[in-house]
Amino acid sequence: MPKTLPLVTLALLTACAPTRPVPAPAPMARLHASPEEAVQAYFQASDTGSSRLLRSAFHPDVRMHWVDGTDGVLRTRTQLEWWQLLDASARAPQPATERGLSVLDREGPFALMEAVSHWPDHTFDDLLLVVETPAGWRIVGKVFQRLAPGEHAAGVPSAELEIRAVLDAKIEAHALFSHALLDQSHTPDCIYYRVHVDGVPFAWGTLSEAAARYAANAEAGIQDRDNPWNIVKVEVRGNVAAAKLEVRVGGVRFIDHLLLVRTGGQWRISAAAWGNPT
């Protein structure tokens, strides 16, 4: 019969045995030094069919949103789905014939960008949220509209008023901590990215997580009407739009960059980035 060691002896031997040192995690390399650089990486990813470049430009949880022009139905695409499409096109990529990039708003670690890309048979007009993260600048929101050659993203005259009504509903949702108003003013998969909030440089959460916090506050009888948000800017591009809000809380100013889409005749917020811009 083989000899066995008592469990206590085994424990002592294990405790005294030399252990391999655990290597320290490698420092996170910064990817892009400016919002323009992040968007240029996105352009290059599209032109070359490189999901690797796309992963450097976009945060992996970003969902792009657009509205199908034929039926007005909201469409979404995850980053993983987009990577697969790019990799499939890598053997015969179709680079854009012309690209344009403009900054609609830039404040501290937040940028709201417009990117227009032309091909012979269509044009994409993108609105993008770009923020500075510990890994560098990255795109955290994208809505776009596909246009025919020579077509411009014209919006209906009432679009800005309709968008402001949705923004007012979002502001009221926060004042009342109403998860119902939050649901009415956002797409279900909207993600809120936070920059320099509560001492955290970068974080994000789903709409459902925000709704759960709202519901808990409402059940506790908590409201927040002492810190009203103001609508600073609205940019409309056909069935997609962007907006900027601001608020002061305890003397500290926060801003909110939002992307919106118009689906089924109603505007909804589809992506957001907010926080302290200083």
NUKOLMAR-733510 format. One line per 2 residues: their letters; for each residue x, y, z of N, C-alpha, C. Coordinates in steps of 0.05 Angstrom, whole numbers, plus 32768, in hexadecimal, padded with zeros to 4 digits. Each point is the difference from the previous one (the first is absolute). Last residue first. Example, Ala and Ser with C-alpha at 12.3 -4.5 7.8 and 13.67 -1.06 7.14 Angstrom:
2
SA) 8101:7FD3:808E:8010:8018:8001:7FF1:8016:800E; 8006:7F8D:7FFF:7FEE:8018:8000:8012:8018:8000
***
This chain:
278
TP) 7EEC:8569:7EA5:8019:800D:8008:8014:7FED:800B; 7FA3:7FED:7FE2:8012:8006:7FE9:801B:800C:8008
NG) 7FB6:7FB8:802D:800D:8019:8006:8014:8007:7FEA; 7FAB:7FC1:7FE8:8013:8001:8015:800B:801C:8004
WA) 7FCC:7FB5:7FB3:7FFD:8017:8011:8015:8000:8016; 7FD2:7FD1:7F9F:8019:8002:800E:7FFE:8019:8012
AA) 7FBB:7FB8:7FC0:8006:8017:8011:801B:7FFE:800C; 7FAF:7FD6:7FB2:801A:7FFE:800C:8005:8019:8010
SI) 7FAC:7FF1:7FD6:800B:7FE5:7FFC:801C:7FFD:800B; 7F9B:803C:8005:801D:8001:8006:800B:7FE4:7FFE
RW) 7FA8:8023:7FC8:8009:7FF3:8019:801E:8003:8002; 7FA0:8023:7FC3:801C:8002:8007:8006:7FF3:801A
QG) 7FAE:7FEB:7FB6:8007:800A:801B:801F:8000:8003; 7FCC:7FDB:7FB4:7FF5:801B:8004:8008:800D:801B
GT) 8020:7FAA:7FE2:7FE3:7FFE:8004:7FF4:801B:8006; 8061:800A:800B:7FF5:7FE7:7FF7:7FE3:7FFF:8007
RV) 8060:803F:8003:7FE3:8003:7FFC:7FF5:7FE7:7FF4; 805B:801A:8042:7FF6:7FF5:7FE6:7FE1:8004:8000
LL) 805F:802A:8039:7FE4:7FF8:7FFE:7FFA:7FF5:7FE4; 8055:801B:804F:7FF9:7FF9:7FE4:7FE3:7FF7:8000
LH) 8041:8041:8048:7FEC:7FEB:7FFA:7FFE:7FFC:7FE2; 803D:802E:8059:7FFF:7FFE:7FE3:7FEE:7FE8:7FF9
DI) 8011:8042:805B:7FF4:7FE7:7FF6:8000:8002:7FE1; 8033:8031:805F:7FF4:8002:7FE6:7FF7:7FE4:7FF7
FR) 8018:803D:8062:8001:7FE7:7FF1:7FF3:8005:7FE5; 802C:803B:805A:7FF1:7FFF:7FE7:8005:7FE5:7FF2
VG) 8001:8026:806B:800F:7FF2:7FEC:7FEF:7FFE:7FE7; 7FE1:8026:8054:8015:8011:7FF4:8010:7FF3:7FEB
GV) 7FB6:7FD3:8029:8013:8007:8015:8017:8011:7FF6; 7FD1:7FE1:7FB3:7FF8:7FF2:8018:8016:8007:8015
RV) 7FD8:8020:7F97:8013:8005:8016:7FF5:7FF2:8019; 7FF6:7FF1:7F8E:7FF4:8003:801A:8016:8007:8014
EL) 7FE6:7FF0:7F8B:8012:8006:8016:7FF0:8004:801A; 7FFD:7FD3:7F91:7FF3:800A:8017:8015:8008:8015
KA) 7FF5:7FE8:7F8E:8012:8004:8017:7FEF:800D:8016; 7FF0:7FBF:7F9F:7FF9:8016:8012:8015:8002:8016
AA) 7FE2:7FD0:7F96:8012:8001:8018:7FF8:8018:8010; 7FD4:7FB9:7FAC:8005:801A:800C:8013:7FFD:8017
VN) 7FC8:7FCE:7FA3:8012:7FFD:8017:8006:801C:8009; 7FCA:7FF0:7FB2:7FF4:7FEE:8015:8013:7FFB:8017
GR) 8017:8053:7FC7:7FEC:7FEE:7FF7:7FF3:7FF0:8017; 8043:8037:8021:8008:7FF7:7FE6:7FEC:7FEB:7FF6
VE) 8011:8052:8053:7FEE:7FED:7FF2:800C:7FF9:7FE5; 801B:802D:8068:8009:7FFD:7FE4:7FEF:7FEA:7FF3
VK) 8002:8044:805E:7FF3:7FEA:7FF2:800A:8001:7FE3; 801B:802C:806B:8003:7FFE:7FE2:7FF1:7FE8:7FF6
VI) 7FFC:801F:805D:8013:8013:7FF5:8000:8000:7FE1; 7FBC:7FE8:8059:8007:7FF7:7FE5:8011:8015:7FF3
NW) 7FF7:7FE8:806D:7FF9:8013:7FEA:8008:7FF4:7FE5; 7FE5:7FDB:806C:8010:7FFF:7FE9:7FF7:8014:7FEB
PN) 7FF4:8003:8070:7FF4:7FFC:7FE6:8014:8000:7FE9; 7FFB:7FF3:806C:8015:8002:7FED:7FF6:7FFB:7FE3
DR) 7FC9:7FFC:804F:8011:8017:8007:8016:8004:7FEC; 7FBB:7FBA:8004:7FF9:8017:7FF0:8012:8018:8006
DQ) 7FF5:7F95:8016:8016:8011:7FFB:7FF8:8017:7FED; 7FD6:7FAD:804C:7FFF:800E:7FE6:8018:8012:7FFE
IG) 7FD6:7FA6:8040:8015:8013:7FF9:7FFB:800C:7FE5; 7FD1:7FB8:8037:7FF5:801B:8000:8014:8016:7FF9
AE) 8008:7F9D:8000:8008:800C:8019:7FF6:801D:8002; 7FEF:7FCD:7FB2:7FF3:7FF1:8016:8008:800C:801B
AN) 802A:8022:7FB3:7FE4:8008:8000:7FF1:7FF2:8017; 805B:7FEA:7FF2:7FFD:801B:800A:7FE3:8008:8002
AA) 8013:7FAD:7FD9:8006:7FFF:801D:7FFD:801C:800C; 7FF6:7FF8:7FA3:7FE9:7FF4:800E:8005:7FFF:801E
YR) 8046:801E:7FC8:7FEA:8013:8000:7FE8:7FF5:8011; 8049:7FC7:7FEF:8007:8015:8014:7FE9:8015:8002
AA) 7FF6:7FBE:7FBF:7FFE:7FF4:801B:8008:8014:8016; 8009:801A:7FA5:7FE4:7FFE:8008:7FFD:7FF4:801B
AE) 8056:8002:7FDA:7FF7:801A:8008:7FE3:8000:8009; 8020:7FB1:7FDD:800E:8005:801A:7FF8:801C:800A
SL) 7FE1:7FE7:7FAB:7FF2:7FF2:8015:800D:8004:801B; 8029:8023:7FB3:7FE8:8010:8007:7FF1:7FF2:8017
TG) 8068:7FEC:7FFB:7FE9:7FFD:7FEF:7FE9:8012:8009; 806C:8015:800F:7FEB:7FEF:800A:7FE9:8001:7FED
WA) 8072:801E:8016:7FE9:8000:7FF0:7FEB:7FEE:800C; 8067:803C:800F:7FEE:7FE9:8006:7FE8:8002:7FEE
FP) 8063:8036:8020:7FF1:7FF7:7FEA:7FF0:7FE8:8008; 8034:8037:803F:8007:800C:7FE6:7FEE:7FF8:7FE9
VG) 7FE8:800B:806B:8006:7FEA:7FED:8006:800C:7FE5; 7FE1:8032:804F:801C:7FF8:8002:8008:7FEA:7FEE
DV) 7FA7:8027:7FFF:8006:7FF3:801A:801C:7FF5:8003; 7FF4:801A:7FA1:7FE8:8001:8012:8006:7FF0:8019
HV) 8032:800F:7FA6:8006:8010:8017:7FE7:8005:8011; 7FE2:7FD6:7FAD:801C:8009:8001:8003:8013:8017
RY) 7FB6:7FB0:7FD3:8006:8014:8014:801E:8006:8001; 7FAB:7FD2:7FBD:801C:8001:8007:8005:8017:8012
YI) 7FA5:7FC4:7FE2:800B:801A:800A:801D:7FFC:8008; 7FB7:7FCC:7FB8:8015:7FFE:8015:8009:801C:8007
CD) 7FA5:7FCB:7FCE:8011:8018:8004:8013:7FFB:8016; 7FB7:7FC6:7FD9:801D:7FF8:8003:8013:8018:8003
PT) 7F9E:8009:7FF5:8005:7FED:8016:801D:7FF9:8004; 7FE3:8061:7FDC:7FFE:7FE5:7FF4:8007:7FEC:8017
HS) 7FD5:805E:801C:8018:7FF3:7FF8:7FFA:7FE6:7FF1; 7FBE:803B:802C:8012:8013:7FF2:801A:7FF3:7FF5
QD) 7FB9:7FD3:8034:7FF3:800D:7FEA:8013:8011:7FEF; 801D:7FD4:8050:7FFA:7FEC:7FEB:7FF4:800E:7FE8
LL) 8010:8034:804C:8019:7FF8:7FF5:7FFC:7FEC:7FE9; 7FB6:801A:8032:8008:8015:7FEE:801B:7FFA:7FF3
AH) 7FE2:7FC4:8041:7FED:8000:7FEA:8008:8015:7FEB; 802E:7FFA:8054:8009:7FEC:7FEC:7FEE:7FFE:7FE8
SF) 8013:8053:8046:7FEB:7FF0:7FF4:800C:7FEC:7FEB; 801F:804C:8042:800A:7FE5:8001:7FEB:7FEC:7FF6
LA) 7FFB:8062:7FFF:7FED:7FEF:800E:800B:7FE5:8007; 8036:803E:7FD0:7FF5:8010:8016:7FED:7FEF:8012
HA) 8024:7FDB:7FAF:8014:8002:8016:7FF5:800F:8018; 7FC9:7FF9:7FB4:8004:7FE5:800B:8014:8001:8017
EI) 7FF2:804E:7FCE:7FEA:7FFB:8014:8003:7FE4:800C; 803B:8016:7FBB:8006:8011:8017:7FEB:7FFC:8016
KA) 7FF1:7FD4:7FAF:8018:7FF4:800D:8007:8010:8019; 7FBD:8023:7FC9:7FF6:7FE8:800E:8017:7FF2:800E
DL) 8015:804A:7FCB:7FF1:8008:8018:7FF6:7FE8:8010; 8028:7FEF:7FAD:8014:8008:8014:7FF3:800A:801A
VA) 7FC7:7FEC:7FB8:800C:7FE8:800B:8015:8006:8015; 7FDB:8048:7FD2:7FEC:7FF4:8011:800A:7FE6:800D
RI) 8035:802C:7FC0:8001:800E:801A:7FEB:7FF5:8013; 8001:7FDF:7FA9:8017:7FF7:800E:8002:800D:801C
EL) 7FBE:801D:7FC4:7FFA:7FE4:8009:8017:7FF5:8011; 800B:8054:7FD7:7FED:8002:8015:7FF9:7FE4:800B
EA) 8039:8004:7FB6:800D:800A:8018:7FED:8003:8017; 7FDD:7FE3:7FAB:8012:7FED:800D:800C:800A:8019
SP) 7FC1:8028:7FBB:7FF8:7FFD:801D:8014:7FEE:800F; 8008:8012:7FA0:8002:8019:800F:7FFB:7FFD:801E
VG) 802A:7FAE:7FC9:7FE6:800E:7FFF:8002:8019:8012; 805A:7FDA:7FD1:7FEC:7FF9:8015:7FE7:800F:7FFD
AA) 8058:7FDB:7FBF:7FED:8015:8006:7FED:7FF7:8015; 805F:7FE3:7FD3:7FEF:7FF7:8017:7FEE:8017:8009
HE) 8024:7FF1:7F99:8008:800B:8019:7FEC:7FF8:8016; 8024:7FDA:7F97:7FEB:8005:8013:800C:800C:801A
GP) 8033:7FE0:7FB2:7FF6:801B:7FFE:7FEA:8007:8014; 800C:7F9B:7FF1:8013:8013:7FF5:7FF4:801C:7FFD
AL) 7FD2:7FC7:804B:8005:7FFB:7FE3:8015:8014:7FF7; 7FFB:7FE0:8068:7FF5:8012:7FED:8007:7FF8:7FE3
RQ) 7FFA:7FDE:8071:800A:7FF9:7FE5:7FF1:8012:7FEC; 8019:800D:806D:7FEB:8000:7FEB:800D:7FFA:7FE5
FV) 8018:7FF1:8073:8006:8009:7FE5:7FE7:7FFF:7FEE; 8032:7FFB:806D:7FE8:7FFE:7FF0:8006:800A:7FE4
KG) 803A:7FE2:8060:7FFF:8005:7FE3:7FE3:7FFD:7FF6; 804B:8002:805E:7FE5:8002:7FF6:8000:8006:7FE2
VI) 804F:7FF9:8037:7FED:7FF1:8012:7FE3:8003:7FF7; 8072:8009:7FE1:7FE4:8006:7FF8:7FED:7FF0:8011
RW) 8065:8022:801F:7FF1:7FEB:7FF3:7FE4:8009:7FFA; 806C:8020:8027:7FE6:8008:7FF6:7FF3:7FE8:7FF1
GA) 8044:7FE6:804D:8001:8013:7FEA:7FE4:8007:7FF7; 8012:7FC5:804A:800E:7FF4:7FE9:8003:8014:7FE8
PT) 7FD0:8017:8051:801C:7FF9:8008:8011:7FF4:7FEA; 7FB3:803D:7FDD:8000:7FEB:8013:801C:7FFB:800A
EV) 7FC0:804E:7FC8:801B:7FF8:8008:7FFE:7FEC:8017; 7FB5:800F:7FAF:8008:8008:801A:801D:7FF7:8005
VL) 7FAB:800F:7FB0:801B:7FF8:8005:8009:800B:801B; 7FA4:7FEF:7FBA:8009:8008:801A:801C:7FF5:8005
LL) 7FC8:8016:7F9F:8010:7FEF:8012:8004:800E:801B; 7FC6:7FFB:7F9A:8003:8011:8017:800D:7FEE:8016
DD) 7FFB:7FF8:7F8D:8002:7FF6:801B:8000:8017:8014; 7FE5:7FE6:7F95:8003:8018:8011:7FFF:7FF6:801D
FT) 8014:7FD3:7F98:7FF9:7FFC:801C:8006:801A:800F; 7FE9:7FE3:7F92:800F:8010:8014:7FF6:7FF8:801C
HD) 8001:7FD2:7F92:7FF3:8008:8019:8013:8011:8011; 8017:7FD9:7FA9:7FE3:7FFB:8000:7FF2:8008:8019
PW) 8061:800C:7FEF:7FF3:8007:7FE7:7FE1:7FFE:8001; 802F:8016:805C:8006:7FEB:7FEC:7FF1:8007:7FE7
HS) 801E:8038:8062:7FF3:7FFD:7FE6:800A:7FE7:7FF1; 7FF4:802F:806B:8010:7FEF:7FEF:7FF1:7FFB:7FE6
VA) 8004:8041:8060:7FF2:7FFC:7FE7:8012:7FF1:7FED; 7FF5:801B:8070:8011:7FF4:7FEC:7FEF:7FFA:7FE7
EM) 8000:803C:8064:7FF1:7FF8:7FE9:8014:7FF6:7FEB; 8000:800D:8074:800C:8002:7FE5:7FEB:7FF8:7FEB
LA) 8015:801E:806E:7FEA:7FF8:7FEF:8008:8005:7FE3; 8036:7FF2:8065:7FFE:800B:7FE5:7FE8:7FF4:7FF2
FP) 8038:8009:8069:7FE8:7FF9:7FF0:8002:800D:7FE5; 803B:800B:8050:8003:7FE5:7FF6:7FE8:7FF7:7FEF
GE) 800C:8067:8008:800F:7FEE:8011:8002:7FE4:7FF3; 7FC5:8031:7FC7:8004:800C:801B:800E:7FEB:8012
RD) 7FD3:8016:7F96:8017:7FF4:800D:8004:800E:801B; 7FB9:7FF2:7FA2:8003:800B:801B:8018:7FF2:800D
LV) 7FEE:7FF6:7FA4:7FE7:800F:8006:8002:800C:801C; 804A:7FE0:7FB3:7FFB:8000:801D:7FE7:8011:8005
SL) 8020:7FC6:7FA3:7FFD:801A:800D:7FF9:7FFC:801D; 8022:7FCC:7F9C:7FFE:7FFE:801D:7FFD:801C:800C
GR) 7FFC:7FBF:7F9C:8001:801A:800D:7FFB:7FFC:801E; 801C:7FC5:7F9D:7FF7:8001:801C:8004:801C:800B
ET) 7FFE:7FBE:7F9D:8004:801A:800D:7FF5:7FFF:801C; 8002:7FB4:7FC8:800C:8012:7FED:8007:801B:800C
AP) 7FFC:7F9D:8033:7FF0:8017:7FF9:800F:8011:7FEC; 8013:7F96:8004:8006:8019:800E:7FED:8016:7FF7
QP) 7FFA:7F95:8001:7FF8:8015:7FEF:8004:801B:800F; 802B:7F93:8003:7FF4:8017:800D:7FF9:8015:7FEC
AR) 8018:7F98:8000:7FFA:8014:7FEB:7FF3:8018:800C; 8022:7FBC:8038:800D:7FF7:7FE7:7FFB:8014:7FE9
AS) 7FD8:800B:8058:801D:8007:8000:800D:7FF8:7FE6; 7FA2:7FF5:8024:8005:8011:7FE9:801E:8006:7FFC
AD) 7FDE:7FCB:8049:7FF7:7FF2:7FE7:8006:8011:7FE7; 8013:8023:8056:8012:7FEB:7FFA:7FF8:7FF1:7FE6
LL) 7FC6:8043:8021:8019:800B:7FF6:8014:7FEA:7FF8; 7FAF:7FE7:8028:7FFB:800A:7FE5:801A:800C:7FF4
QW) 8001:7FE2:805A:7FFD:7FE9:7FED:7FFD:800A:7FE4; 8003:8040:8045:801A:7FF4:7FFB:7FFE:7FE9:7FEC
WE) 7FB0:8028:801D:800F:8011:7FED:801B:7FF4:7FFA; 7FCB:7FD6:8041:7FF4:7FFC:7FE5:800F:8010:7FEB
LQ) 801A:800D:805A:8007:7FE5:7FF7:7FF5:7FFB:7FE4; 7FE7:8050:802B:801B:8001:7FF6:8009:7FE5:7FF6
TR) 7F98:8014:7FFB:8014:7FFF:8015:801C:8002:7FF3; 7F9F:8028:7FDC:8016:7FEC:7FFA:8014:8002:8017
TR) 7F91:801F:7FE0:8018:8002:8011:8014:7FEB:7FF7; 7F9F:803B:7FDE:8013:7FEA:7FFD:8017:8004:8013
LV) 7F92:8024:7FF0:801A:8003:800D:8011:7FE7:7FFC; 7FB1:8021:7FBC:8005:7FEF:8016:801D:8005:800B
GD) 7FCE:8026:7FB0:8002:800F:8018:8005:7FF0:801A; 7FF9:7FE7:7F9E:7FEA:7FFA:8012:8001:800F:801A
TG) 803F:800C:7FB6:7FE8:7FF5:7FF2:7FE9:7FFC:8012; 8058:8021:801B:7FF1:8013:7FF2:7FE7:7FF5:7FF3
DV) 8034:7FE3:805C:7FFD:7FF7:7FE4:7FED:8013:7FF1; 8040:8019:8054:7FE4:7FFB:7FF9:7FFF:7FF8:7FE3
WH) 8050:7FF7:8052:7FF7:800E:7FE9:7FE3:7FF9:7FFA; 805B:7FF1:804C:7FE3:8002:7FFA:7FFB:800F:7FE6
MR) 8053:7FC6:803E:7FF9:8014:7FED:7FE2:7FFE:7FFA; 8038:7FE4:805B:7FEE:7FF7:7FEB:7FFB:8017:7FED
VD) 8052:7FE5:804D:7FF0:8013:7FEF:7FEE:7FF1:7FED; 8043:7FDC:8041:7FE4:7FFE:8006:7FEF:8013:7FEF
PH) 8063:7FFA:7FFC:7FF3:7FE8:7FF7:7FE2:7FFD:8006; 8038:805C:7FE7:7FFC:7FF0:8019:7FF0:7FE7:7FF8
FA) 803B:8030:7FB4:7FE6:7FFF:800D:8002:7FF1:801B; 804D:800C:7FC6:7FF2:801A:7FFE:7FE7:8000:8011
SR) 803A:7FB3:7FF8:800F:8016:800D:7FF0:801A:8000; 7FDD:7FB4:7FD4:8000:7FFB:801D:8010:8016:800F
LL) 7FFF:8000:7FA2:7FE6:8008:800A:7FFF:7FFC:801E; 804C:7FE2:7FD2:7FFF:801D:8002:7FE6:800A:800B
RS) 8006:7FA4:7FF1:8014:8008:8015:8000:801E:8003; 7FCD:7FD7:7FBC:7FF2:8001:8019:8014:8007:8017
SG) 8003:8015:7F94:8010:7FF7:8017:7FF0:8003:801A; 7FF7:8019:7F9A:7FF3:7FE7:800A:800E:7FF5:8018
TD) 8013:8053:7FCD:8011:7FE9:7FFD:7FF3:7FE6:8009; 7FD5:8057:8004:800C:8000:7FE6:8010:7FE6:7FFB
SA) 7FD7:8012:8055:7FEC:7FFB:7FEB:800C:7FFD:7FE5; 8038:8016:8048:7FF5:7FE5:8004:7FEC:7FF9:7FEA
QF) 8023:8057:8003:8014:7FED:7FF6:7FF6:7FE3:8003; 7FCB:8046:8026:8001:8002:7FE2:8012:7FEB:7FF4
YA) 8001:8006:805D:7FE6:7FF5:7FF7:7FFF:8001:7FE1; 8047:802B:8029:8004:7FE3:8002:7FE7:7FF2:7FF7
QV) 7FFB:805D:8005:8011:7FF8:7FE9:8006:7FE2:8001; 7FD2:8025:8049:7FEF:7FFE:7FE9:800F:7FF9:7FE7
AE) 8031:800D:8050:7FEF:7FE9:8003:7FED:7FFD:7FE7; 8037:804C:8005:8010:7FE8:7FFA:7FEF:7FE7:8003
EP) 7FDA:8053:8016:8003:7FFE:7FE3:8010:7FE7:7FF9; 7FF5:8017:805B:7FE8:7FF5:7FF5:8002:7FFC:7FE1
SA) 805A:7FF9:8038:7FEC:8015:7FFB:7FE7:7FF3:7FF5; 804E:7FCD:8016:8006:8018:8010:7FEC:8016:7FFC
HL) 7FFF:7F8E:7FFE:7FFD:8018:7FEF:8002:8019:8011; 8016:7FA9:8027:7FFB:7FFA:7FE4:8000:8019:7FEE
RA) 8034:7FDC:805F:7FEC:8014:7FF6:7FFE:7FFD:7FE2; 801B:7FB1:8049:800A:8012:7FEC:7FEA:8013:7FF6
MP) 800F:7FCD:8062:7FEE:8003:7FE9:800B:8014:7FEC; 803D:7FC1:8042:7FF2:801A:7FFF:7FEF:8002:7FE7
AP) 8012:7FA0:802C:800E:8013:7FEF:7FF0:801B:8000; 7FFF:7FBD:8055:7FF3:8004:7FE6:800E:8016:7FF0
AP) 8037:7FC2:8044:7FEE:8017:8001:7FF3:8004:7FE5; 8020:7F9E:8023:8009:8018:7FF2:7FEC:8016:8002
VP) 8015:7FB2:8048:7FEB:8007:7FEC:8008:801A:7FF2; 8041:7FB1:802E:7FF6:801B:8002:7FEB:8006:7FEA
RT) 8011:7F9E:802B:8009:8011:7FEA:7FF5:801C:8003; 8015:7FBC:8053:7FEC:8008:7FED:800C:8011:7FEA
PA) 8020:7FB0:804F:8005:8019:7FF2:7FEB:8005:7FEB; 7FEB:7FC9:805B:800B:7FFC:7FE5:8004:801B:7FF2
CA) 7FD6:7FF1:8058:801D:8006:7FFF:800C:7FFE:7FE5; 7FA3:7FEC:8011:8005:801C:8008:801D:8008:7FFE
TL) 7FE7:7FA6:7FEE:7FF6:8012:7FEB:8005:801E:8007; 8016:7FBE:803F:8012:7FFE:7FE9:7FF7:8013:7FEA
LA) 7FC8:7FF7:804B:8019:800F:8007:8013:8000:7FE9; 7FB0:7FCF:7FF6:7FFA:801D:8001:8019:8010:8006
LT) 8006:7FA2:8004:7FFD:800A:7FE4:7FFB:801D:7FFF; 8001:7FD7:8054:801B:8001:7FF4:7FFF:800B:7FE4
VL) 7FAE:7FF1:802B:800E:8017:800C:801C:8003:7FF4; 7FCC:7FB5:7FE7:7FF7:8018:7FF4:800E:8019:800B
PL) 8033:7FA1:8002:7FE8:800D:800D:7FF9:801A:7FF1; 8031:7FB5:7FC8:8007:8014:8014:7FE6:800A:800C
TK) 8017:7F9B:7FD3:7FF3:801A:7FFC:8008:8013:8017; 8022:7F9C:7FCC:7FFE:8012:8017:7FF4:801A:7FF8
PM) 7FEC:7F9F:7FD0:8011:8018:7FFF:7FFB:8011:8019; 7FF8:7F93:7FFA:7FEF:8018:8000:8012:8019:8000
***
